Amino acid sequence: MPQTATAPQTAPDSKLVYRFGDGESEGDAGMKNLLGGKGANLAEMSRLGLPVPPGFTITTDVCCAYYAEDKRIPEGLREQVETALKTVEEKVGMRFGDGENPLLVSVRSGARASMPGMMDTVLNLGLNDTTIAGLERKSGNARFAWDSYRRFIQMYSDVVLGVSHYHFEEILEEIKRDRNVSLDTELTADDLREAVRQYKERVQAETGNPFPQEAHEQLWGAIEAVFDSWMNPRACTYRGLHDIPASWGTAVNVQAMVFGNMGEDCATGVAFTRNPSTGENRYYGEYLVNAQGEDVVAGIRTPQPLTIAGKDQGGDLPSMEEVMPDVFAQLVEVFGILEKHYRDMQDIEFTVQQRKLWMLQTRSGKRTAAASIRIAVEMVREGLITREEALQRIDPLALDQLLHPTLDPQAPKTLLARGLPASPGAASGKVVFSADKAEDQARHGEKVLLVRIETSPEDIHGMHVAQGILTARGGMTSHAAVVARGMGKPCVSGTSGLVIDYSKGEFRAGGHTIREGDMVTINGSTGEVMLGEVPTIQPQLSDDFAELMGWADTTRTMQVRTNAETPADAATARRFGAEGIGLCRTEHMFFDAGRITAMREMILSENTKQRRAALAKLLPMQREDFSAIFRVMEGYPVTIRLLDPPLHEFLPHGEEEMREVAEAAGLSLSQVKARSDALHESNPMLGHRGCRLGITFPEIYEMQARAIFEAAVEVKQQGMEIVPEIMIPLVMDHAELKQLRAMVERIAAEVTGAAGVALQYLIGTMIELPRAALRAGDIAQSADFFSFGTNDLTQTTFGISRDDASNFIEAYRKQGLLAHDPFVSLDPDGVGELVMIAVERGRATRPELKLGICGEHGGDPASIRFCQQAGLNYVSCSPYRVPVARLAAAQAALAENHEKTNH
């Protein structure tokens, strides 16, 4: 989410600059908010006595003030920087801008959250036509000096002057061609001197001004450029993707240069104290001899492995362990100190200058979900961290990586379009544009990808057999998204640039025309749509995963249920640790090919007698459905929502399908059309649906209640314990629930009386309308439980259709009008307040009232934290979100305990 509208705004404290290095510092690791992650960790490493080149950090407050004051340097900063710079000069015995003994510095960004590569860096600052001579004399290495100067001109021009780096790369490539060499390291001092001359000419040509020669002018240009880079497009996009507020600002770190490019006894590298891909407890990293930091990541030269063991990844380049064993030993010692101190896997940047090791950065390393779990569990075993800390180290949403197939990161990809990552996992299949065709081709063994403008409940059979679903419209909680997540199938929805033409059997995207039968791959974790079949990697759950989930279960206080309406979904959820079903949507059961005819016959009936006759055909099918689910969920609660959607959703829309229905029902086509027209509603979401169907057509709910109780009696007679929970949807008033509860209780008494079986059951309602939340005290008189249907409660509170929200929600987020999509993460202020009111008033009437949430928010960690604060008993989510919810619920319990302890 680009954040161009909300730059940081705050006034700085009087101390704007903090010094570090040479075994002492004015800051520490606890000052990350003020000094940024890089600055705080440089200060901490200095306090630990590690070899850190001296420098200073300009605080994040200064960045905030810079933007608040229309990009002006705050008063007092120049003086504090000059004082700190003098301290660095004293520590290293050099002078900034001096022609004889020049101090060179690096200028780097450093926000409190790691944003790798998003902001700007300048190395070798302080070089000019005078200081280059001093550097050459002092180092005794002309090639090194001119290599440093040409690097500085390129970086400074790109970052500060706005002259793109490709201008300089072209010049360097031309010189290498002239000298008949392929590597930068093969260029001589004279070659590099010529590169510098041409670089300066290019700067003059592009900017109209000579390259800056005054060292202090260079420094302030770089400092301002780092502040400016906080609001550059890539940084704004990264912050949006990772929920990093623009108001945080970035710090600036100015540090004495150490050089990895002085010769063969110098090097630079990046290292991890454990493998960030697998979590294996062995050192991992790369380095380059005679290079500077950017060379390792730029790909110009092939980096060498850090360790001998690392050579097993391929290649025969010598490792640092072999080439510089004394320096490697220093590095290993530092690894141990840092990991023991920070008690986490560290990502380290270092430079070796004439066989002396210098530390340039340490931070908690980014890692895959699998590595994250392994590292956390192993650190508990090693005694480095507690189980509670291990639980808090894992991002619950990252568990999605472990539960679904993922794309092979090494495989080539051709991107067609990008949509919303609606349901995680990756899948490839032949494009089909209808659910019927998907079902037909899948029956013949084809792997298909269902592509629709948007899906509806009619598409359920095609979605069930498809490898994945791709839609042009719809948001993160659209029909396609919700159903796909429940099925554990990848889905990309709301795909901008996807133009579907059903009549031609094709879609256009990314300059390509894709026809029915062509192979396409989707990544539901990122929203990417790709041409052809991209190889995937199947998930494997480790013993470490099981152990971590066990810790989560003993820590959390809320139960985790699942949203499931098929035995297969229920079994999947149980395998992932679900403790019951919080939402069984009965409407999905009617779209099966063997049932839709009877359902449509019931809808087309002209009187109660005809409806009851059609419902009698559906009764055994429903009973079988519930019986199968009860068996899977033996011993756990099952909440069954009675029919919710408006009846017209079950009727066909095309004339050919209408003709088939008419023939099956013994009606004319005109009669079917007339009934369909009569059921049409201008706003069906607020229309004749939910409990309103049960009030106007009580025989529908009677049939469903009978099927539930007959199935429960059947499994109980087979020795299984089950407690069905019957949920009445879309209640707005106590009178509705009271009337329908009486009906359900009457059916229960008839069924159990006839069978001679005593049966426990609960009757409750969904709170999904603002009025229901406000009248919760009255409604609770007839409710054993409330389940908050936050999908509809969000729609009715905001007045936003979740299926159409994707058209403008992103624009609202970009402009700072909404912090999050309220259909993805529960709105705590509006929707949340209604939930809190309903909890308070409901329990005032009935203290033992069971409370849960069954909207898509039940699988969102931030929403789960709110549910913990609200005092809910359980959350319910799609089967593949159950592990996410289990971990998030444990983290929510720990956070609540921490708050209580502090208060």
Solvent accessible surface area in square Angstrom, and as a share of the most:
residue,aa,sasa,rsa
1,M,35,0.16
2,P,43,0.27
3,Q,12,0.06
4,T,100,0.58
5,A,67,0.52
6,T,64,0.37
7,A,28,0.22
8,P,0,0.00
9,Q,127,0.56
10,T,62,0.36
11,A,81,0.63
12,P,39,0.25
13,D,91,0.47
14,S,103,0.66
15,K,81,0.34
16,L,4,0.02
17,V,7,0.04
18,Y,28,0.11
19,R,80,0.29
20,F,5,0.02
21,G,0,0.00
22,D,98,0.51
23,G,46,0.45
24,E,101,0.45
25,S,22,0.14
26,E,66,0.30
27,G,1,0.01
28,D,45,0.23
29,A,33,0.25
30,G,75,0.72
31,M,51,0.23
32,K,92,0.39
33,N,88,0.45
34,L,37,0.19
35,L,1,0.01
36,G,0,0.00
37,G,12,0.11
38,K,35,0.15
39,G,0,0.00
40,A,1,0.00
41,N,14,0.07
42,L,1,0.00
43,A,3,0.02
44,E,20,0.09
45,M,0,0.00
46,S,0,0.00
47,R,131,0.48
48,L,61,0.30
49,G,54,0.52
50,L,13,0.06
51,P,38,0.24
52,V,3,0.02
53,P,1,0.01
54,P,11,0.07
55,G,1,0.01
56,F,0,0.00
57,T,1,0.01
58,I,0,0.00
59,T,0,0.00
60,T,5,0.03
61,D,28,0.14
62,V,0,0.00
63,C,0,0.00
64,C,4,0.03
65,A,1,0.01
66,Y,4,0.01
67,Y,25,0.09
68,A,49,0.38
69,E,63,0.28
70,D,112,0.58
71,K,104,0.44
72,R,148,0.54
73,I,32,0.16
74,P,6,0.04
75,E,175,0.78
76,G,27,0.26
77,L,0,0.00
78,R,113,0.41
79,E,114,0.51
80,Q,52,0.23
81,V,0,0.00
82,E,52,0.23
83,T,78,0.45
84,A,2,0.02
85,L,4,0.02
86,K,117,0.50
87,T,27,0.16
88,V,4,0.02
89,E,32,0.14
90,E,140,0.63
91,K,63,0.27
92,V,49,0.28
93,G,49,0.47
94,M,54,0.24
95,R,159,0.58
96,F,15,0.06
97,G,33,0.32
98,D,33,0.17
99,G,18,0.17
100,E,120,0.54
101,N,44,0.23
102,P,4,0.03
103,L,3,0.01
104,L,5,0.03
105,V,1,0.01
106,S,2,0.01
107,V,0,0.00
108,R,31,0.11
109,S,15,0.09
110,G,7,0.07
111,A,7,0.06
112,R,61,0.22
113,A,27,0.21
114,S,40,0.26
115,M,15,0.07
116,P,53,0.33
117,G,65,0.62
118,M,42,0.19
119,M,21,0.09
120,D,25,0.13
121,T,41,0.24
122,V,0,0.00
123,L,8,0.04
124,N,0,0.00
125,L,0,0.00
126,G,0,0.00
127,L,0,0.00
128,N,13,0.07
129,D,75,0.39
130,T,85,0.50
131,T,0,0.00
132,I,6,0.03
133,A,38,0.30
134,G,0,0.00
135,L,11,0.05
136,E,47,0.21
137,R,143,0.52
138,K,110,0.47
139,S,29,0.19
140,G,70,0.67
141,N,44,0.22
142,A,31,0.24
143,R,50,0.18
144,F,2,0.01
145,A,0,0.00
146,W,31,0.11
147,D,4,0.02
148,S,0,0.00
149,Y,0,0.00
150,R,15,0.06
151,R,17,0.06
152,F,0,0.00
153,I,0,0.00
154,Q,31,0.14
155,M,34,0.15
156,Y,3,0.01
157,S,0,0.00
158,D,52,0.27
159,V,33,0.19
160,V,40,0.23
161,L,57,0.29
162,G,65,0.62
163,V,5,0.03
164,S,38,0.24
165,H,83,0.37
166,Y,112,0.43
167,H,25,0.11
168,F,0,0.00
169,E,75,0.33
170,E,96,0.43
171,I,11,0.05
172,L,12,0.06
173,E,76,0.34
174,E,81,0.36
175,I,4,0.02
176,K,11,0.05
177,R,157,0.57
178,D,95,0.49
179,R,101,0.37
180,N,139,0.71
181,V,38,0.22
182,S,89,0.57
183,L,75,0.37
184,D,15,0.08
185,T,48,0.28
186,E,87,0.39
187,L,2,0.01
188,T,76,0.44
189,A,20,0.16
190,D,97,0.50
191,D,12,0.06
192,L,0,0.00
193,R,91,0.33
194,E,46,0.21
195,A,0,0.00
196,V,2,0.01
197,R,115,0.42
198,Q,50,0.22
199,Y,0,0.00
200,K,52,0.22
201,E,96,0.43
202,R,71,0.26
203,V,1,0.00
204,Q,81,0.36
205,A,81,0.63
206,E,88,0.40
207,T,49,0.28
208,G,52,0.50
209,N,93,0.48
210,P,94,0.59
211,F,5,0.02
212,P,18,0.12
213,Q,66,0.29
214,E,89,0.40
215,A,4,0.03
216,H,60,0.27
217,E,98,0.44
218,Q,0,0.00
219,L,0,0.00
220,W,22,0.08
221,G,19,0.19
222,A,0,0.00
223,I,0,0.00
224,E,53,0.24
225,A,10,0.08
226,V,0,0.00
227,F,0,0.00
228,D,54,0.28
229,S,4,0.03
230,W,0,0.00
231,M,33,0.15
232,N,24,0.12
233,P,106,0.67
234,R,109,0.40
235,A,0,0.00
236,C,0,0.00
237,T,53,0.31
238,Y,25,0.10
239,R,0,0.00
240,G,4,0.04
241,L,129,0.64
242,H,98,0.44
243,D,87,0.45
244,I,11,0.05
245,P,55,0.35
246,A,5,0.04
247,S,67,0.43
248,W,67,0.24
249,G,0,0.00
250,T,0,0.00
251,A,0,0.00
252,V,0,0.00
253,N,3,0.01
254,V,2,0.01
255,Q,4,0.02
256,A,7,0.05
257,M,27,0.12
258,V,18,0.10
259,F,15,0.06
260,G,2,0.02
261,N,2,0.01
262,M,28,0.13
263,G,18,0.17
264,E,131,0.59
265,D,50,0.26
266,C,0,0.00
267,A,0,0.00
268,T,4,0.02
269,G,2,0.02
270,V,38,0.22
271,A,0,0.00
272,F,34,0.14
273,T,4,0.02
274,R,3,0.01
275,N,15,0.07
276,P,16,0.10
277,S,58,0.37
278,T,68,0.39
279,G,0,0.00
280,E,59,0.27
281,N,83,0.42
282,R,77,0.28
283,Y,73,0.28
284,Y,87,0.33
285,G,16,0.15
286,E,79,0.36
287,Y,0,0.00
288,L,2,0.01
289,V,17,0.10
290,N,23,0.12
291,A,0,0.00
292,Q,5,0.02
293,G,35,0.34
294,E,50,0.23
295,D,10,0.05
296,V,12,0.07
297,V,120,0.69
298,A,55,0.42
299,G,60,0.58
300,I,98,0.50
301,R,44,0.16
302,T,100,0.58
303,P,28,0.17
304,Q,20,0.09
305,P,23,0.15
306,L,2,0.01
307,T,11,0.07
308,I,91,0.46
309,A,49,0.38
310,G,20,0.19
311,K,55,0.23
312,D,96,0.50
313,Q,137,0.61
314,G,56,0.54
315,G,66,0.63
316,D,125,0.65
317,L,68,0.34
318,P,60,0.38
319,S,0,0.00
320,M,0,0.00
321,E,57,0.26
322,E,79,0.36
323,V,59,0.34
324,M,1,0.00
325,P,77,0.49
326,D,69,0.36
327,V,0,0.00
328,F,20,0.08
329,A,61,0.47
330,Q,68,0.30
331,L,0,0.00
332,V,46,0.26
333,E,113,0.51
334,V,8,0.05
335,F,2,0.01
336,G,41,0.39
337,I,65,0.33
338,L,0,0.00
339,E,21,0.09
340,K,153,0.65
341,H,76,0.34
342,Y,46,0.18
343,R,88,0.32
344,D,12,0.06
345,M,0,0.00
346,Q,1,0.00
347,D,11,0.06
348,I,0,0.00
349,E,46,0.21
350,F,1,0.01
351,T,6,0.04
352,V,0,0.00
353,Q,42,0.19
354,Q,102,0.46
355,R,94,0.34
356,K,95,0.40
357,L,2,0.01
358,W,53,0.18
359,M,0,0.00
360,L,20,0.10
361,Q,4,0.02
362,T,0,0.00
363,R,63,0.23
364,S,62,0.40
365,G,3,0.03
366,K,113,0.48
367,R,63,0.23
368,T,54,0.31
369,A,1,0.01
370,A,48,0.37
371,A,0,0.00
372,S,14,0.09
373,I,3,0.02
374,R,81,0.30
375,I,1,0.00
376,A,2,0.02
377,V,0,0.00
378,E,31,0.14
379,M,0,0.00
380,V,28,0.16
381,R,138,0.50
382,E,85,0.38
383,G,64,0.62
384,L,38,0.19
385,I,8,0.04
386,T,72,0.42
387,R,130,0.47
388,E,82,0.37
389,E,45,0.20
390,A,0,0.00
391,L,1,0.00
392,Q,98,0.43
393,R,77,0.28
394,I,3,0.01
395,D,82,0.42
396,P,9,0.06
397,L,76,0.38
398,A,22,0.17
399,L,0,0.00
400,D,15,0.08
401,Q,90,0.40
402,L,22,0.11
403,L,9,0.05
404,H,3,0.02
405,P,32,0.20
406,T,48,0.28
407,L,20,0.10
408,D,38,0.19
409,P,107,0.67
410,Q,155,0.69
411,A,14,0.11
412,P,124,0.78
413,K,104,0.44
414,T,63,0.36
415,L,85,0.42
416,L,7,0.04
417,A,12,0.09
418,R,125,0.46
419,G,12,0.12
420,L,54,0.27
421,P,52,0.32
422,A,2,0.01
423,S,0,0.00
424,P,13,0.08
425,G,1,0.01
426,A,4,0.03
427,A,11,0.09
428,S,17,0.11
429,G,0,0.00
430,K,67,0.28
431,V,0,0.00
432,V,0,0.00
433,F,12,0.05
434,S,42,0.27
435,A,6,0.05
436,D,90,0.47
437,K,86,0.36
438,A,0,0.00
439,E,45,0.20
440,D,64,0.33
441,Q,45,0.20
442,A,28,0.22
443,R,164,0.60
444,H,137,0.61
445,G,66,0.64
446,E,67,0.30
447,K,129,0.55
448,V,0,0.00
449,L,0,0.00
450,L,0,0.00
451,V,0,0.00
452,R,51,0.19
453,I,46,0.23
454,E,81,0.36
455,T,13,0.08
456,S,42,0.27
457,P,18,0.12
458,E,31,0.14
459,D,9,0.05
460,I,19,0.10
461,H,41,0.18
462,G,0,0.00
463,M,0,0.00
464,H,110,0.49
465,V,44,0.25
466,A,0,0.00
467,Q,62,0.28
468,G,0,0.00
469,I,0,0.00
470,L,0,0.00
471,T,1,0.00
472,A,22,0.17
473,R,135,0.49
474,G,4,0.04
475,G,5,0.05
476,M,38,0.17
477,T,2,0.01
478,S,6,0.04
479,H,30,0.14
480,A,3,0.02
481,A,0,0.00
482,V,10,0.05
483,V,9,0.05
484,A,0,0.00
485,R,20,0.07
486,G,10,0.10
487,M,39,0.17
488,G,15,0.14
489,K,36,0.15
490,P,10,0.06
491,C,0,0.00
492,V,0,0.00
493,S,0,0.00
494,G,19,0.18
495,T,3,0.02
496,S,86,0.56
497,G,57,0.55
498,L,12,0.06
499,V,75,0.43
500,I,21,0.11
501,D,36,0.19
502,Y,88,0.34
503,S,109,0.70
504,K,141,0.60
505,G,16,0.15
506,E,18,0.08
507,F,0,0.00
508,R,105,0.38
509,A,4,0.03
510,G,54,0.52
511,G,88,0.84
512,H,67,0.30
513,T,52,0.30
514,I,4,0.02
515,R,136,0.50
516,E,59,0.26
517,G,34,0.32
518,D,56,0.29
519,M,59,0.26
520,V,0,0.00
521,T,0,0.00
522,I,0,0.00
523,N,18,0.09
524,G,1,0.01
525,S,56,0.36
526,T,61,0.36
527,G,0,0.00
528,E,23,0.10
529,V,0,0.00
530,M,1,0.00
531,L,63,0.31
532,G,22,0.22
533,E,118,0.53
534,V,5,0.03
535,P,74,0.47
536,T,50,0.29
537,I,86,0.44
538,Q,119,0.53
539,P,49,0.31
540,Q,164,0.73
541,L,83,0.41
542,S,59,0.38
543,D,123,0.64
544,D,20,0.10
545,F,15,0.06
546,A,63,0.49
547,E,59,0.27
548,L,0,0.00
549,M,4,0.02
550,G,32,0.31
551,W,15,0.05
552,A,0,0.00
553,D,51,0.26
554,T,118,0.69
555,T,31,0.18
556,R,27,0.10
557,T,103,0.60
558,M,5,0.02
559,Q,76,0.34
560,V,0,0.00
561,R,1,0.00
562,T,0,0.00
563,N,3,0.02
564,A,0,0.00
565,E,20,0.09
566,T,53,0.31
567,P,55,0.34
568,A,67,0.52
569,D,21,0.11
570,A,0,0.00
571,A,43,0.33
572,T,19,0.11
573,A,0,0.00
574,R,78,0.28
575,R,168,0.61
576,F,15,0.06
577,G,20,0.19
578,A,0,0.00
579,E,38,0.17
580,G,0,0.00
581,I,0,0.00
582,G,0,0.00
583,L,5,0.03
584,C,0,0.00
585,R,22,0.08
586,T,0,0.00
587,E,10,0.04
588,H,25,0.11
589,M,13,0.06
590,F,2,0.01
591,F,11,0.05
592,D,78,0.40
593,A,75,0.58
594,G,54,0.52
595,R,37,0.14
596,I,23,0.12
597,T,70,0.40
598,A,8,0.06
599,M,2,0.01
600,R,27,0.10
601,E,53,0.24
602,M,0,0.00
603,I,1,0.00
604,L,10,0.05
605,S,9,0.06
606,E,130,0.59
607,N,69,0.36
608,T,59,0.34
609,K,168,0.71
610,Q,84,0.37
611,R,26,0.09
612,R,114,0.41
613,A,59,0.46
614,A,0,0.00
615,L,6,0.03
616,A,61,0.48
617,K,101,0.43
618,L,1,0.00
619,L,33,0.17
620,P,59,0.37
621,M,54,0.24
622,Q,1,0.00
623,R,70,0.26
624,E,116,0.52
625,D,20,0.10
626,F,1,0.00
627,S,4,0.02
628,A,31,0.24
629,I,2,0.01
630,F,1,0.01
631,R,88,0.32
632,V,49,0.28
633,M,0,0.00
634,E,88,0.40
635,G,55,0.53
636,Y,68,0.26
637,P,26,0.16
638,V,0,0.00
639,T,0,0.00
640,I,1,0.00
641,R,22,0.08
642,L,0,0.00
643,L,0,0.00
644,D,8,0.04
645,P,16,0.10
646,P,8,0.05
647,L,6,0.03
648,H,35,0.16
649,E,47,0.21
650,F,0,0.00
651,L,2,0.01
652,P,0,0.00
653,H,123,0.55
654,G,36,0.35
655,E,88,0.39
656,E,111,0.50
657,E,66,0.30
658,M,19,0.08
659,R,94,0.34
660,E,103,0.46
661,V,14,0.08
662,A,4,0.03
663,E,129,0.58
664,A,66,0.51
665,A,31,0.24
666,G,67,0.64
667,L,52,0.26
668,S,53,0.34
669,L,42,0.21
670,S,76,0.49
671,Q,82,0.36
672,V,1,0.00
673,K,74,0.31
674,A,61,0.47
675,R,61,0.22
676,S,18,0.12
677,D,106,0.55
678,A,76,0.59
679,L,24,0.12
680,H,130,0.58
681,E,39,0.18
682,S,119,0.77
683,N,80,0.41
684,P,43,0.27
685,M,53,0.24
686,L,91,0.45
687,G,17,0.17
688,H,60,0.27
689,R,14,0.05
690,G,0,0.00
691,C,0,0.00
692,R,50,0.18
693,L,1,0.00
694,G,0,0.00
695,I,61,0.31
696,T,76,0.44
697,F,31,0.13
698,P,51,0.32
699,E,5,0.02
700,I,1,0.01
701,Y,0,0.00
702,E,24,0.11
703,M,14,0.06
704,Q,0,0.00
705,A,0,0.00
706,R,68,0.25
707,A,0,0.00
708,I,0,0.00
709,F,0,0.00
710,E,43,0.19
711,A,0,0.00
712,A,0,0.00
713,V,9,0.05
714,E,58,0.26
715,V,0,0.00
716,K,63,0.27
717,Q,114,0.51
718,Q,97,0.43
719,G,66,0.64
720,M,39,0.17
721,E,107,0.48
722,I,6,0.03
723,V,48,0.27
724,P,0,0.00
725,E,1,0.00
726,I,0,0.00
727,M,0,0.00
728,I,0,0.00
729,P,0,0.00
730,L,3,0.01
731,V,0,0.00
732,M,80,0.36
733,D,47,0.25
734,H,36,0.16
735,A,64,0.49
736,E,22,0.10
737,L,0,0.00
738,K,125,0.53
739,Q,106,0.47
740,L,3,0.02
741,R,44,0.16
742,A,58,0.45
743,M,17,0.08
744,V,0,0.00
745,E,66,0.30
746,R,111,0.41
747,I,2,0.01
748,A,2,0.01
749,A,64,0.49
750,E,74,0.33
751,V,11,0.06
752,T,23,0.13
753,G,54,0.52
754,A,95,0.73
755,A,39,0.31
756,G,69,0.66
757,V,23,0.13
758,A,85,0.66
759,L,23,0.11
760,Q,137,0.61
761,Y,60,0.23
762,L,45,0.22
763,I,0,0.00
764,G,0,0.00
765,T,0,0.00
766,M,6,0.02
767,I,0,0.00
768,E,2,0.01
769,L,16,0.08
770,P,39,0.25
771,R,115,0.42
772,A,0,0.00
773,A,0,0.00
774,L,77,0.38
775,R,107,0.39
776,A,0,0.00
777,G,17,0.17
778,D,46,0.24
779,I,0,0.00
780,A,0,0.00
781,Q,97,0.43
782,S,11,0.07
783,A,0,0.00
784,D,26,0.14
785,F,0,0.00
786,F,0,0.00
787,S,0,0.00
788,F,1,0.00
789,G,3,0.03
790,T,0,0.00
791,N,17,0.09
792,D,17,0.09
793,L,0,0.00
794,T,0,0.00
795,Q,9,0.04
796,T,31,0.18
797,T,47,0.27
798,F,67,0.28
799,G,70,0.68
800,I,26,0.13
801,S,44,0.28
802,R,48,0.18
803,D,63,0.33
804,D,78,0.40
805,A,3,0.03
806,S,40,0.26
807,N,121,0.62
808,F,74,0.31
809,I,7,0.03
810,E,67,0.30
811,A,43,0.34
812,Y,96,0.37
813,R,46,0.17
814,K,88,0.37
815,Q,109,0.48
816,G,47,0.45
817,L,107,0.53
818,L,37,0.19
819,A,73,0.57
820,H,84,0.38
821,D,23,0.12
822,P,3,0.02
823,F,3,0.01
824,V,56,0.32
825,S,15,0.10
826,L,11,0.06
827,D,25,0.13
828,P,78,0.49
829,D,112,0.58
830,G,29,0.28
831,V,0,0.00
832,G,0,0.00
833,E,103,0.46
834,L,22,0.11
835,V,3,0.02
836,M,82,0.36
837,I,36,0.18
838,A,0,0.00
839,V,15,0.09
840,E,127,0.57
841,R,108,0.40
842,G,0,0.00
843,R,64,0.23
844,A,86,0.66
845,T,62,0.36
846,R,55,0.20
847,P,104,0.65
848,E,127,0.57
849,L,2,0.01
850,K,56,0.24
851,L,0,0.00
852,G,0,0.00
853,I,2,0.01
854,C,2,0.01
855,G,3,0.03
856,E,21,0.09
857,H,0,0.00
858,G,0,0.00
859,G,1,0.01
860,D,14,0.07
861,P,13,0.08
862,A,43,0.33
863,S,1,0.01
864,I,0,0.00
865,R,104,0.38
866,F,22,0.09
867,C,1,0.01
868,Q,14,0.06
869,Q,106,0.47
870,A,8,0.06
871,G,34,0.33
872,L,9,0.05
873,N,63,0.33
874,Y,0,0.00
875,V,0,0.00
876,S,0,0.00
877,C,2,0.01
878,S,3,0.02
879,P,0,0.00
880,Y,45,0.17
881,R,48,0.18
882,V,0,0.00
883,P,0,0.00
884,V,0,0.00
885,A,0,0.00
886,R,23,0.08
887,L,0,0.00
888,A,1,0.01
889,A,0,0.00
890,A,0,0.00
891,Q,29,0.13
892,A,3,0.03
893,A,2,0.02
894,L,22,0.11
895,A,37,0.29
896,E,43,0.19
897,N,81,0.41
898,H,114,0.51
899,E,82,0.37
900,K,136,0.58
901,T,114,0.66
902,N,102,0.52
903,H,189,0.84
